[in-house]
Amino acid sequence: MTVPWLHLPYVNVKYVASRLYGSNSRLHTYRLQKKMKSAQAFEPWEIQKLNQIKQELFYQLGQENP
């Protein structure tokens, strides 16, 4: 399963990795990038967490652009 919004140019992959895995280490960033390229499948808990992160990001964007 792909997550289309992760491929948007303004999404910071390191930030998403830190929110998803609790760390923005190279390992976690690499793991997220592999899953973004569909080399590995996202786990159900990762999909739930990514949806939560997406809502938070879009809420923050809405707050900055009244």
PDBQT receptor file of N, H, CA, C and O in Angstrom, charges set to zero:
ATOM      1  N   MET A   1       0.843  -1.177   0.000  1.00  0.00    +0.000 N 
ATOM      2  CA  MET A   1       0.000   0.000   0.000  1.00  0.00    +0.000 C 
ATOM      3  C   MET A   1       0.888   1.240   0.000  1.00  0.00    +0.000 C 
ATOM      4  O   MET A   1       1.861   1.323   0.750  1.00  0.00    +0.000 OA
ATOM      5  N   THR A   2       0.544   2.186  -0.838  1.00  0.00    +0.000 N 
ATOM      6  H   THR A   2      -0.247   2.118  -1.447  1.00  0.00    +0.000 HD
ATOM      7  CA  THR A   2       1.291   3.435  -0.878  1.00  0.00    +0.000 C 
ATOM      8  C   THR A   2       0.533   4.507  -0.110  1.00  0.00    +0.000 C 
ATOM      9  O   THR A   2      -0.683   4.428   0.063  1.00  0.00    +0.000 OA
ATOM     10  N   VAL A   3       1.255   5.480   0.333  1.00  0.00    +0.000 N 
ATOM     11  H   VAL A   3       2.242   5.544   0.192  1.00  0.00    +0.000 HD
ATOM     12  CA  VAL A   3       0.677   6.618   1.046  1.00  0.00    +0.000 C 
ATOM     13  C   VAL A   3       1.018   7.848   0.220  1.00  0.00    +0.000 C 
ATOM     14  O   VAL A   3       2.105   8.407   0.363  1.00  0.00    +0.000 OA
ATOM     15  N   PRO A   4       0.086   8.286  -0.658  1.00  0.00    +0.000 N 
ATOM     16  CA  PRO A   4       0.408   9.334  -1.637  1.00  0.00    +0.000 C 
ATOM     17  C   PRO A   4       0.904  10.647  -1.040  1.00  0.00    +0.000 C 
ATOM     18  O   PRO A   4       1.781  11.286  -1.622  1.00  0.00    +0.000 OA
ATOM     19  N   TRP A   5       0.374  11.064   0.096  1.00  0.00    +0.000 N 
ATOM     20  H   TRP A   5      -0.338  10.545   0.569  1.00  0.00    +0.000 HD
ATOM     21  CA  TRP A   5       0.754  12.367   0.628  1.00  0.00    +0.000 C 
ATOM     22  C   TRP A   5       2.209  12.400   1.082  1.00  0.00    +0.000 C 
ATOM     23  O   TRP A   5       2.787  13.481   1.195  1.00  0.00    +0.000 OA
ATOM     24  N   LEU A   6       2.813  11.249   1.344  1.00  0.00    +0.000 N 
ATOM     25  H   LEU A   6       2.343  10.371   1.252  1.00  0.00    +0.000 HD
ATOM     26  CA  LEU A   6       4.228  11.224   1.737  1.00  0.00    +0.000 C 
ATOM     27  C   LEU A   6       5.138  11.668   0.603  1.00  0.00    +0.000 C 
ATOM     28  O   LEU A   6       6.268  12.091   0.845  1.00  0.00    +0.000 OA
ATOM     29  N   HIS A   7       4.657  11.576  -0.630  1.00  0.00    +0.000 N 
ATOM     30  H   HIS A   7       3.739  11.233  -0.827  1.00  0.00    +0.000 HD
ATOM     31  CA  HIS A   7       5.476  11.920  -1.789  1.00  0.00    +0.000 C 
ATOM     32  C   HIS A   7       5.362  13.393  -2.173  1.00  0.00    +0.000 C 
ATOM     33  O   HIS A   7       5.975  13.826  -3.149  1.00  0.00    +0.000 OA
ATOM     34  N   LEU A   8       4.592  14.155  -1.425  1.00  0.00    +0.000 N 
ATOM     35  H   LEU A   8       4.094  13.803  -0.633  1.00  0.00    +0.000 HD
ATOM     36  CA  LEU A   8       4.481  15.584  -1.710  1.00  0.00    +0.000 C 
ATOM     37  C   LEU A   8       5.819  16.257  -1.412  1.00  0.00    +0.000 C 
ATOM     38  O   LEU A   8       6.506  15.867  -0.468  1.00  0.00    +0.000 OA
ATOM     39  N   PRO A   9       6.193  17.254  -2.195  1.00  0.00    +0.000 N 
ATOM     40  CA  PRO A   9       7.536  17.840  -2.054  1.00  0.00    +0.000 C 
ATOM     41  C   PRO A   9       7.781  18.572  -0.737  1.00  0.00    +0.000 C 
ATOM     42  O   PRO A   9       8.934  18.722  -0.331  1.00  0.00    +0.000 OA
ATOM     43  N   TYR A  10       6.738  19.025  -0.065  1.00  0.00    +0.000 N 
ATOM     44  H   TYR A  10       5.801  18.903  -0.394  1.00  0.00    +0.000 HD
ATOM     45  CA  TYR A  10       6.949  19.791   1.162  1.00  0.00    +0.000 C 
ATOM     46  C   TYR A  10       6.922  18.926   2.417  1.00  0.00    +0.000 C 
ATOM     47  O   TYR A  10       7.032  19.460   3.521  1.00  0.00    +0.000 OA
ATOM     48  N   VAL A  11       6.779  17.617   2.284  1.00  0.00    +0.000 N 
ATOM     49  H   VAL A  11       6.690  17.184   1.387  1.00  0.00    +0.000 HD
ATOM     50  CA  VAL A  11       6.765  16.723   3.438  1.00  0.00    +0.000 C 
ATOM     51  C   VAL A  11       8.203  16.385   3.817  1.00  0.00    +0.000 C 
ATOM     52  O   VAL A  11       8.981  15.910   2.990  1.00  0.00    +0.000 OA
ATOM     53  N   ASN A  12       8.543  16.636   5.076  1.00  0.00    +0.000 N 
ATOM     54  H   ASN A  12       7.911  17.022   5.748  1.00  0.00    +0.000 HD
ATOM     55  CA  ASN A  12       9.877  16.355   5.597  1.00  0.00    +0.000 C 
ATOM     56  C   ASN A  12       9.911  14.899   6.068  1.00  0.00    +0.000 C 
ATOM     57  O   ASN A  12       9.304  14.556   7.082  1.00  0.00    +0.000 OA
ATOM     58  N   VAL A  13      10.616  14.056   5.333  1.00  0.00    +0.000 N 
ATOM     59  H   VAL A  13      11.109  14.335   4.509  1.00  0.00    +0.000 HD
ATOM     60  CA  VAL A  13      10.643  12.623   5.624  1.00  0.00    +0.000 C 
ATOM     61  C   VAL A  13      11.265  12.357   6.992  1.00  0.00    +0.000 C 
ATOM     62  O   VAL A  13      10.821  11.457   7.705  1.00  0.00    +0.000 OA
ATOM     63  N   LYS A  14      12.281  13.123   7.365  1.00  0.00    +0.000 N 
ATOM     64  H   LYS A  14      12.641  13.854   6.786  1.00  0.00    +0.000 HD
ATOM     65  CA  LYS A  14      12.901  12.935   8.682  1.00  0.00    +0.000 C 
ATOM     66  C   LYS A  14      11.904  13.224   9.801  1.00  0.00    +0.000 C 
ATOM     67  O   LYS A  14      11.872  12.513  10.806  1.00  0.00    +0.000 OA
ATOM     68  N   TYR A  15      11.088  14.269   9.628  1.00  0.00    +0.000 N 
ATOM     69  H   TYR A  15      11.114  14.846   8.812  1.00  0.00    +0.000 HD
ATOM     70  CA  TYR A  15      10.084  14.600  10.638  1.00  0.00    +0.000 C 
ATOM     71  C   TYR A  15       9.057  13.477  10.750  1.00  0.00    +0.000 C 
ATOM     72  O   TYR A  15       8.705  13.064  11.855  1.00  0.00    +0.000 OA
ATOM     73  N   VAL A  16       8.582  12.986   9.618  1.00  0.00    +0.000 N 
ATOM     74  H   VAL A  16       8.868  13.322   8.721  1.00  0.00    +0.000 HD
ATOM     75  CA  VAL A  16       7.586  11.913   9.629  1.00  0.00    +0.000 C 
ATOM     76  C   VAL A  16       8.180  10.654  10.260  1.00  0.00    +0.000 C 
ATOM     77  O   VAL A  16       7.505   9.976  11.035  1.00  0.00    +0.000 OA
ATOM     78  N   ALA A  17       9.430  10.336   9.939  1.00  0.00    +0.000 N 
ATOM     79  H   ALA A  17       9.979  10.887   9.310  1.00  0.00    +0.000 HD
ATOM     80  CA  ALA A  17      10.087   9.162  10.524  1.00  0.00    +0.000 C 
ATOM     81  C   ALA A  17      10.213   9.308  12.037  1.00  0.00    +0.000 C 
ATOM     82  O   ALA A  17      10.016   8.341  12.772  1.00  0.00    +0.000 OA
ATOM     83  N   SER A  18      10.539  10.501  12.501  1.00  0.00    +0.000 N 
ATOM     84  H   SER A  18      10.700  11.287  11.904  1.00  0.00    +0.000 HD
ATOM     85  CA  SER A  18      10.675  10.695  13.944  1.00  0.00    +0.000 C 
ATOM     86  C   SER A  18       9.333  10.573  14.642  1.00  0.00    +0.000 C 
ATOM     87  O   SER A  18       9.260  10.041  15.750  1.00  0.00    +0.000 OA
ATOM     88  N   ARG A  19       8.274  11.056  14.016  1.00  0.00    +0.000 N 
ATOM     89  H   ARG A  19       8.334  11.488  13.117  1.00  0.00    +0.000 HD
ATOM     90  CA  ARG A  19       6.937  10.936  14.604  1.00  0.00    +0.000 C 
ATOM     91  C   ARG A  19       6.437   9.490  14.544  1.00  0.00    +0.000 C 
ATOM     92  O   ARG A  19       5.725   9.040  15.443  1.00  0.00    +0.000 OA
ATOM     93  N   LEU A  20       6.803   8.775  13.501  1.00  0.00    +0.000 N 
ATOM     94  H   LEU A  20       7.381   9.140  12.772  1.00  0.00    +0.000 HD
ATOM     95  CA  LEU A  20       6.325   7.406  13.314  1.00  0.00    +0.000 C 
ATOM     96  C   LEU A  20       7.080   6.413  14.186  1.00  0.00    +0.000 C 
ATOM     97  O   LEU A  20       6.470   5.567  14.840  1.00  0.00    +0.000 OA
ATOM     98  N   TYR A  21       8.400   6.512  14.199  1.00  0.00    +0.000 N 
ATOM     99  H   TYR A  21       8.896   7.199  13.669  1.00  0.00    +0.000 HD
ATOM    100  CA  TYR A  21       9.224   5.525  14.893  1.00  0.00    +0.000 C 
ATOM    101  C   TYR A  21       9.842   6.040  16.185  1.00  0.00    +0.000 C 
ATOM    102  O   TYR A  21      10.492   5.278  16.900  1.00  0.00    +0.000 OA
ATOM    103  N   GLY A  22       9.656   7.307  16.496  1.00  0.00    +0.000 N 
ATOM    104  H   GLY A  22       9.128   7.926  15.916  1.00  0.00    +0.000 HD
ATOM    105  CA  GLY A  22      10.189   7.850  17.736  1.00  0.00    +0.000 C 
ATOM    106  C   GLY A  22      11.617   8.354  17.628  1.00  0.00    +0.000 C 
ATOM    107  O   GLY A  22      12.199   8.789  18.622  1.00  0.00    +0.000 OA
ATOM    108  N   SER A  23      12.186   8.300  16.432  1.00  0.00    +0.000 N 
ATOM    109  H   SER A  23      11.714   7.947  15.625  1.00  0.00    +0.000 HD
ATOM    110  CA  SER A  23      13.561   8.745  16.230  1.00  0.00    +0.000 C 
ATOM    111  C   SER A  23      13.742   9.090  14.764  1.00  0.00    +0.000 C 
ATOM    112  O   SER A  23      13.134   8.466  13.894  1.00  0.00    +0.000 OA
ATOM    113  N   ASN A  24      14.579  10.085  14.489  1.00  0.00    +0.000 N 
ATOM    114  H   ASN A  24      15.073  10.591  15.196  1.00  0.00    +0.000 HD
ATOM    115  CA  ASN A  24      14.862  10.404  13.086  1.00  0.00    +0.000 C 
ATOM    116  C   ASN A  24      16.245   9.890  12.696  1.00  0.00    +0.000 C 
ATOM    117  O   ASN A  24      16.941  10.494  11.880  1.00  0.00    +0.000 OA
ATOM    118  N   SER A  25      16.626   8.768  13.290  1.00  0.00    +0.000 N 
ATOM    119  H   SER A  25      16.061   8.277  13.953  1.00  0.00    +0.000 HD
ATOM    120  CA  SER A  25      17.917   8.173  12.945  1.00  0.00    +0.000 C 
ATOM    121  C   SER A  25      17.916   7.766  11.475  1.00  0.00    +0.000 C 
ATOM    122  O   SER A  25      16.863   7.655  10.848  1.00  0.00    +0.000 OA
ATOM    123  N   ARG A  26      19.097   7.549  10.945  1.00  0.00    +0.000 N 
ATOM    124  H   ARG A  26      19.953   7.639  11.455  1.00  0.00    +0.000 HD
ATOM    125  CA  ARG A  26      19.201   7.148   9.535  1.00  0.00    +0.000 C 
ATOM    126  C   ARG A  26      18.481   5.830   9.279  1.00  0.00    +0.000 C 
ATOM    127  O   ARG A  26      17.908   5.630   8.208  1.00  0.00    +0.000 OA
ATOM    128  N   LEU A  27      18.510   4.925  10.265  1.00  0.00    +0.000 N 
ATOM    129  H   LEU A  27      18.975   5.087  11.135  1.00  0.00    +0.000 HD
ATOM    130  CA  LEU A  27      17.830   3.639  10.109  1.00  0.00    +0.000 C 
ATOM    131  C   LEU A  27      16.325   3.838   9.936  1.00  0.00    +0.000 C 
ATOM    132  O   LEU A  27      15.710   3.242   9.051  1.00  0.00    +0.000 OA
ATOM    133  N   HIS A  28      15.740   4.678  10.785  1.00  0.00    +0.000 N 
ATOM    134  H   HIS A  28      16.239   5.162  11.503  1.00  0.00    +0.000 HD
ATOM    135  CA  HIS A  28      14.300   4.899  10.697  1.00  0.00    +0.000 C 
ATOM    136  C   HIS A  28      13.924   5.662   9.432  1.00  0.00    +0.000 C 
ATOM    137  O   HIS A  28      12.899   5.373   8.815  1.00  0.00    +0.000 OA
ATOM    138  N   THR A  29      14.737   6.624   9.048  1.00  0.00    +0.000 N 
ATOM    139  H   THR A  29      15.569   6.859   9.549  1.00  0.00    +0.000 HD
ATOM    140  CA  THR A  29      14.472   7.359   7.809  1.00  0.00    +0.000 C 
ATOM    141  C   THR A  29      14.590   6.418   6.615  1.00  0.00    +0.000 C 
ATOM    142  O   THR A  29      13.774   6.475   5.695  1.00  0.00    +0.000 OA
ATOM    143  N   TYR A  30      15.598   5.555   6.628  1.00  0.00    +0.000 N 
ATOM    144  H   TYR A  30      16.260   5.509   7.376  1.00  0.00    +0.000 HD
ATOM    145  CA  TYR A  30      15.790   4.582   5.554  1.00  0.00    +0.000 C 
ATOM    146  C   TYR A  30      14.617   3.608   5.497  1.00  0.00    +0.000 C 
ATOM    147  O   TYR A  30      14.128   3.286   4.414  1.00  0.00    +0.000 OA
ATOM    148  N   ARG A  31      14.163   3.139   6.659  1.00  0.00    +0.000 N 
ATOM    149  H   ARG A  31      14.560   3.401   7.539  1.00  0.00    +0.000 HD
ATOM    150  CA  ARG A  31      13.032   2.213   6.710  1.00  0.00    +0.000 C 
ATOM    151  C   ARG A  31      11.784   2.851   6.111  1.00  0.00    +0.000 C 
ATOM    152  O   ARG A  31      11.067   2.212   5.341  1.00  0.00    +0.000 OA
ATOM    153  N   LEU A  32      11.525   4.099   6.456  1.00  0.00    +0.000 N 
ATOM    154  H   LEU A  32      12.108   4.619   7.081  1.00  0.00    +0.000 HD
ATOM    155  CA  LEU A  32      10.365   4.798   5.909  1.00  0.00    +0.000 C 
ATOM    156  C   LEU A  32      10.509   4.976   4.400  1.00  0.00    +0.000 C 
ATOM    157  O   LEU A  32       9.544   4.784   3.659  1.00  0.00    +0.000 OA
ATOM    158  N   GLN A  33      11.696   5.337   3.942  1.00  0.00    +0.000 N 
ATOM    159  H   GLN A  33      12.479   5.493   4.543  1.00  0.00    +0.000 HD
ATOM    160  CA  GLN A  33      11.904   5.519   2.503  1.00  0.00    +0.000 C 
ATOM    161  C   GLN A  33      11.726   4.210   1.739  1.00  0.00    +0.000 C 
ATOM    162  O   GLN A  33      11.184   4.217   0.634  1.00  0.00    +0.000 OA
ATOM    163  N   LYS A  34      12.170   3.090   2.301  1.00  0.00    +0.000 N 
ATOM    164  H   LYS A  34      12.611   3.084   3.199  1.00  0.00    +0.000 HD
ATOM    165  CA  LYS A  34      11.971   1.792   1.652  1.00  0.00    +0.000 C 
ATOM    166  C   LYS A  34      10.489   1.478   1.539  1.00  0.00    +0.000 C 
ATOM    167  O   LYS A  34      10.032   0.965   0.518  1.00  0.00    +0.000 OA
ATOM    168  N   LYS A  35       9.746   1.784   2.580  1.00  0.00    +0.000 N 
ATOM    169  H   LYS A  35      10.118   2.201   3.410  1.00  0.00    +0.000 HD
ATOM    170  CA  LYS A  35       8.312   1.508   2.555  1.00  0.00    +0.000 C 
ATOM    171  C   LYS A  35       7.590   2.461   1.614  1.00  0.00    +0.000 C 
ATOM    172  O   LYS A  35       6.586   2.093   1.004  1.00  0.00    +0.000 OA
ATOM    173  N   MET A  36       8.093   3.677   1.497  1.00  0.00    +0.000 N 
ATOM    174  H   MET A  36       8.908   3.976   1.993  1.00  0.00    +0.000 HD
ATOM    175  CA  MET A  36       7.499   4.625   0.553  1.00  0.00    +0.000 C 
ATOM    176  C   MET A  36       7.690   4.145  -0.883  1.00  0.00    +0.000 C 
ATOM    177  O   MET A  36       6.834   4.379  -1.736  1.00  0.00    +0.000 OA
ATOM    178  N   LYS A  37       8.808   3.475  -1.150  1.00  0.00    +0.000 N 
ATOM    179  H   LYS A  37       9.503   3.286  -0.456  1.00  0.00    +0.000 HD
ATOM    180  CA  LYS A  37       9.092   2.973  -2.497  1.00  0.00    +0.000 C 
ATOM    181  C   LYS A  37       8.449   1.609  -2.735  1.00  0.00    +0.000 C 
ATOM    182  O   LYS A  37       8.688   0.983  -3.768  1.00  0.00    +0.000 OA
ATOM    183  N   SER A  38       7.645   1.151  -1.797  1.00  0.00    +0.000 N 
ATOM    184  H   SER A  38       7.452   1.660  -0.958  1.00  0.00    +0.000 HD
ATOM    185  CA  SER A  38       6.936  -0.133  -1.862  1.00  0.00    +0.000 C 
ATOM    186  C   SER A  38       7.877  -1.329  -1.841  1.00  0.00    +0.000 C 
ATOM    187  O   SER A  38       7.501  -2.415  -2.282  1.00  0.00    +0.000 OA
ATOM    188  N   ALA A  39       9.083  -1.149  -1.342  1.00  0.00    +0.000 N 
ATOM    189  H   ALA A  39       9.389  -0.267  -0.984  1.00  0.00    +0.000 HD
ATOM    190  CA  ALA A  39       9.993  -2.277  -1.194  1.00  0.00    +0.000 C 
ATOM    191  C   ALA A  39       9.538  -3.169  -0.041  1.00  0.00    +0.000 C 
ATOM    192  O   ALA A  39       9.781  -4.376  -0.046  1.00  0.00    +0.000 OA
ATOM    193  N   GLN A  40       8.879  -2.567   0.941  1.00  0.00    +0.000 N 
ATOM    194  H   GLN A  40       8.682  -1.587   0.945  1.00  0.00    +0.000 HD
ATOM    195  CA  GLN A  40       8.297  -3.290   2.062  1.00  0.00    +0.000 C 
ATOM    196  C   GLN A  40       6.896  -2.745   2.276  1.00  0.00    +0.000 C 
ATOM    197  O   GLN A  40       6.600  -1.605   1.915  1.00  0.00    +0.000 OA
ATOM    198  N   ALA A  41       6.040  -3.564   2.863  1.00  0.00    +0.000 N 
ATOM    199  H   ALA A  41       6.280  -4.490   3.156  1.00  0.00    +0.000 HD
ATOM    200  CA  ALA A  41       4.666  -3.130   3.127  1.00  0.00    +0.000 C 
ATOM    201  C   ALA A  41       4.591  -2.422   4.478  1.00  0.00    +0.000 C 
ATOM    202  O   ALA A  41       5.314  -2.762   5.415  1.00  0.00    +0.000 OA
ATOM    203  N   PHE A  42       3.706  -1.436   4.558  1.00  0.00    +0.000 N 
ATOM    204  H   PHE A  42       3.119  -1.160   3.797  1.00  0.00    +0.000 HD
ATOM    205  CA  PHE A  42       3.450  -0.782   5.832  1.00  0.00    +0.000 C 
ATOM    206  C   PHE A  42       2.639  -1.713   6.721  1.00  0.00    +0.000 C 
ATOM    207  O   PHE A  42       1.735  -2.404   6.252  1.00  0.00    +0.000 OA
ATOM    208  N   GLU A  43       2.968  -1.724   7.995  1.00  0.00    +0.000 N 
ATOM    209  H   GLU A  43       3.703  -1.163   8.375  1.00  0.00    +0.000 HD
ATOM    210  CA  GLU A  43       2.193  -2.477   8.977  1.00  0.00    +0.000 C 
ATOM    211  C   GLU A  43       0.908  -1.705   9.277  1.00  0.00    +0.000 C 
ATOM    212  O   GLU A  43       0.867  -0.490   9.081  1.00  0.00    +0.000 OA
ATOM    213  N   PRO A  44      -0.149  -2.388   9.751  1.00  0.00    +0.000 N 
ATOM    214  CA  PRO A  44      -1.405  -1.683  10.065  1.00  0.00    +0.000 C 
ATOM    215  C   PRO A  44      -1.223  -0.546  11.075  1.00  0.00    +0.000 C 
ATOM    216  O   PRO A  44      -1.850   0.505  10.940  1.00  0.00    +0.000 OA
ATOM    217  N   TRP A  45      -0.365  -0.750  12.091  1.00  0.00    +0.000 N 
ATOM    218  H   TRP A  45       0.144  -1.604  12.200  1.00  0.00    +0.000 HD
ATOM    219  CA  TRP A  45      -0.168   0.308  13.079  1.00  0.00    +0.000 C 
ATOM    220  C   TRP A  45       0.537   1.509  12.456  1.00  0.00    +0.000 C 
ATOM    221  O   TRP A  45       0.307   2.649  12.860  1.00  0.00    +0.000 OA
ATOM    222  N   GLU A  46       1.403   1.248  11.466  1.00  0.00    +0.000 N 
ATOM    223  H   GLU A  46       1.590   0.322  11.138  1.00  0.00    +0.000 HD
ATOM    224  CA  GLU A  46       2.094   2.344  10.790  1.00  0.00    +0.000 C 
ATOM    225  C   GLU A  46       1.107   3.169   9.964  1.00  0.00    +0.000 C 
ATOM    226  O   GLU A  46       1.201   4.395   9.926  1.00  0.00    +0.000 OA
ATOM    227  N   ILE A  47       0.169   2.501   9.310  1.00  0.00    +0.000 N 
ATOM    228  H   ILE A  47       0.092   1.505   9.342  1.00  0.00    +0.000 HD
ATOM    229  CA  ILE A  47      -0.848   3.211   8.528  1.00  0.00    +0.000 C 
ATOM    230  C   ILE A  47      -1.687   4.092   9.443  1.00  0.00    +0.000 C 
ATOM    231  O   ILE A  47      -1.971   5.242   9.107  1.00  0.00    +0.000 OA
ATOM    232  N   GLN A  48      -2.088   3.562  10.597  1.00  0.00    +0.000 N 
ATOM    233  H   GLN A  48      -1.858   2.628  10.870  1.00  0.00    +0.000 HD
ATOM    234  CA  GLN A  48      -2.875   4.353  11.550  1.00  0.00    +0.000 C 
ATOM    235  C   GLN A  48      -2.088   5.565  12.026  1.00  0.00    +0.000 C 
ATOM    236  O   GLN A  48      -2.619   6.675  12.080  1.00  0.00    +0.000 OA
ATOM    237  N   LYS A  49      -0.835   5.356  12.365  1.00  0.00    +0.000 N 
ATOM    238  H   LYS A  49      -0.403   4.455  12.321  1.00  0.00    +0.000 HD
ATOM    239  CA  LYS A  49       0.006   6.457  12.847  1.00  0.00    +0.000 C 
ATOM    240  C   LYS A  49       0.254   7.475  11.737  1.00  0.00    +0.000 C 
ATOM    241  O   LYS A  49       0.253   8.678  12.000  1.00  0.00    +0.000 OA
ATOM    242  N   LEU A  50       0.466   7.016  10.500  1.00  0.00    +0.000 N 
ATOM    243  H   LEU A  50       0.466   6.039  10.287  1.00  0.00    +0.000 HD
ATOM    244  CA  LEU A  50       0.668   7.933   9.377  1.00  0.00    +0.000 C 
ATOM    245  C   LEU A  50      -0.575   8.777   9.123  1.00  0.00    +0.000 C 
ATOM    246  O   LEU A  50      -0.466   9.960   8.801  1.00  0.00    +0.000 OA
ATOM    247  N   ASN A  51      -1.752   8.179   9.266  1.00  0.00    +0.000 N 
ATOM    248  H   ASN A  51      -1.840   7.218   9.528  1.00  0.00    +0.000 HD
ATOM    249  CA  ASN A  51      -2.983   8.952   9.103  1.00  0.00    +0.000 C 
ATOM    250  C   ASN A  51      -3.098  10.023  10.186  1.00  0.00    +0.000 C 
ATOM    251  O   ASN A  51      -3.555  11.135   9.921  1.00  0.00    +0.000 OA
ATOM    252  N   GLN A  52      -2.682   9.683  11.402  1.00  0.00    +0.000 N 
ATOM    253  H   GLN A  52      -2.311   8.779  11.617  1.00  0.00    +0.000 HD
ATOM    254  CA  GLN A  52      -2.695  10.659  12.492  1.00  0.00    +0.000 C 
ATOM    255  C   GLN A  52      -1.698  11.787  12.208  1.00  0.00    +0.000 C 
ATOM    256  O   GLN A  52      -2.016  12.958  12.413  1.00  0.00    +0.000 OA
ATOM    257  N   ILE A  53      -0.514  11.447  11.745  1.00  0.00    +0.000 N 
ATOM    258  H   ILE A  53      -0.256  10.495  11.578  1.00  0.00    +0.000 HD
ATOM    259  CA  ILE A  53       0.504  12.447  11.413  1.00  0.00    +0.000 C 
ATOM    260  C   ILE A  53      -0.001  13.353  10.296  1.00  0.00    +0.000 C 
ATOM    261  O   ILE A  53       0.193  14.568  10.342  1.00  0.00    +0.000 OA
ATOM    262  N   LYS A  54      -0.651  12.761   9.289  1.00  0.00    +0.000 N 
ATOM    263  H   LYS A  54      -0.809  11.774   9.252  1.00  0.00    +0.000 HD
ATOM    264  CA  LYS A  54      -1.196  13.543   8.173  1.00  0.00    +0.000 C 
ATOM    265  C   LYS A  54      -2.219  14.553   8.677  1.00  0.00    +0.000 C 
ATOM    266  O   LYS A  54      -2.198  15.714   8.268  1.00  0.00    +0.000 OA
ATOM    267  N   GLN A  55      -3.115  14.121   9.563  1.00  0.00    +0.000 N 
ATOM    268  H   GLN A  55      -3.132  13.178   9.895  1.00  0.00    +0.000 HD
ATOM    269  CA  GLN A  55      -4.119  15.034  10.104  1.00  0.00    +0.000 C 
ATOM    270  C   GLN A  55      -3.456  16.178  10.864  1.00  0.00    +0.000 C 
ATOM    271  O   GLN A  55      -3.867  17.331  10.732  1.00  0.00    +0.000 OA
ATOM    272  N   GLU A  56      -2.438  15.867  11.654  1.00  0.00    +0.000 N 
ATOM    273  H   GLU A  56      -2.104  14.931  11.761  1.00  0.00    +0.000 HD
ATOM    274  CA  GLU A  56      -1.727  16.904  12.405  1.00  0.00    +0.000 C 
ATOM    275  C   GLU A  56      -1.040  17.894  11.468  1.00  0.00    +0.000 C 
ATOM    276  O   GLU A  56      -1.102  19.104  11.686  1.00  0.00    +0.000 OA
ATOM    277  N   LEU A  57      -0.383  17.380  10.420  1.00  0.00    +0.000 N 
ATOM    278  H   LEU A  57      -0.333  16.397  10.242  1.00  0.00    +0.000 HD
ATOM    279  CA  LEU A  57       0.311  18.258   9.473  1.00  0.00    +0.000 C 
ATOM    280  C   LEU A  57      -0.671  19.165   8.739  1.00  0.00    +0.000 C 
ATOM    281  O   LEU A  57      -0.432  20.366   8.610  1.00  0.00    +0.000 OA
ATOM    282  N   PHE A  58      -1.773  18.598   8.261  1.00  0.00    +0.000 N 
ATOM    283  H   PHE A  58      -1.967  17.623   8.366  1.00  0.00    +0.000 HD
ATOM    284  CA  PHE A  58      -2.743  19.406   7.530  1.00  0.00    +0.000 C 
ATOM    285  C   PHE A  58      -3.445  20.396   8.453  1.00  0.00    +0.000 C 
ATOM    286  O   PHE A  58      -3.824  21.484   8.018  1.00  0.00    +0.000 OA
ATOM    287  N   TYR A  59      -3.623  20.031   9.726  1.00  0.00    +0.000 N 
ATOM    288  H   TYR A  59      -3.315  19.148  10.080  1.00  0.00    +0.000 HD
ATOM    289  CA  TYR A  59      -4.194  20.967  10.691  1.00  0.00    +0.000 C 
ATOM    290  C   TYR A  59      -3.239  22.139  10.903  1.00  0.00    +0.000 C 
ATOM    291  O   TYR A  59      -3.667  23.292  10.943  1.00  0.00    +0.000 OA
ATOM    292  N   GLN A  60      -1.934  21.840  11.039  1.00  0.00    +0.000 N 
ATOM    293  H   GLN A  60      -1.586  20.903  11.007  1.00  0.00    +0.000 HD
ATOM    294  CA  GLN A  60      -0.940  22.898  11.215  1.00  0.00    +0.000 C 
ATOM    295  C   GLN A  60      -0.886  23.800   9.996  1.00  0.00    +0.000 C 
ATOM    296  O   GLN A  60      -0.757  25.016  10.134  1.00  0.00    +0.000 OA
ATOM    297  N   LEU A  61      -0.982  23.225   8.802  1.00  0.00    +0.000 N 
ATOM    298  H   LEU A  61      -1.087  22.237   8.689  1.00  0.00    +0.000 HD
ATOM    299  CA  LEU A  61      -0.988  24.032   7.581  1.00  0.00    +0.000 C 
ATOM    300  C   LEU A  61      -2.211  24.935   7.538  1.00  0.00    +0.000 C 
ATOM    301  O   LEU A  61      -2.122  26.084   7.107  1.00  0.00    +0.000 OA
ATOM    302  N   GLY A  62      -3.342  24.424   7.980  1.00  0.00    +0.000 N 
ATOM    303  H   GLY A  62      -3.414  23.490   8.330  1.00  0.00    +0.000 HD
ATOM    304  CA  GLY A  62      -4.562  25.224   8.008  1.00  0.00    +0.000 C 
ATOM    305  C   GLY A  62      -4.465  26.367   9.003  1.00  0.00    +0.000 C 
ATOM    306  O   GLY A  62      -5.028  27.437   8.771  1.00  0.00    +0.000 OA
ATOM    307  N   GLN A  63      -3.763  26.158  10.104  1.00  0.00    +0.000 N 
ATOM    308  H   GLN A  63      -3.306  25.289  10.293  1.00  0.00    +0.000 HD
ATOM    309  CA  GLN A  63      -3.595  27.201  11.111  1.00  0.00    +0.000 C 
ATOM    310  C   GLN A  63      -2.682  28.311  10.609  1.00  0.00    +0.000 C 
ATOM    311  O   GLN A  63      -2.870  29.477  10.957  1.00  0.00    +0.000 OA
ATOM    312  N   GLU A  64      -1.698  27.955   9.795  1.00  0.00    +0.000 N 
ATOM    313  H   GLU A  64      -1.545  27.008   9.512  1.00  0.00    +0.000 HD
ATOM    314  CA  GLU A  64      -0.743  28.947   9.302  1.00  0.00    +0.000 C 
ATOM    315  C   GLU A  64      -1.313  29.767   8.156  1.00  0.00    +0.000 C 
ATOM    316  O   GLU A  64      -0.873  30.893   7.927  1.00  0.00    +0.000 OA
ATOM    317  N   ASN A  65      -2.281  29.223   7.435  1.00  0.00    +0.000 N 
ATOM    318  H   ASN A  65      -2.639  28.308   7.621  1.00  0.00    +0.000 HD
ATOM    319  CA  ASN A  65      -2.877  29.916   6.289  1.00  0.00    +0.000 C 
ATOM    320  C   ASN A  65      -4.348  30.207   6.565  1.00  0.00    +0.000 C 
ATOM    321  O   ASN A  65      -5.215  29.438   6.149  1.00  0.00    +0.000 OA
ATOM    322  N   PRO A  66      -4.643  31.307   7.259  1.00  0.00    +0.000 N 
ATOM    323  CA  PRO A  66      -6.048  31.592   7.608  1.00  0.00    +0.000 C 
ATOM    324  C   PRO A  66      -6.915  31.886   6.407  1.00  0.00    +0.000 C 
ATOM    325  O   PRO A  66      -8.110  32.141   6.556  1.00  0.00    +0.000 OA
TER     326      PRO A  66
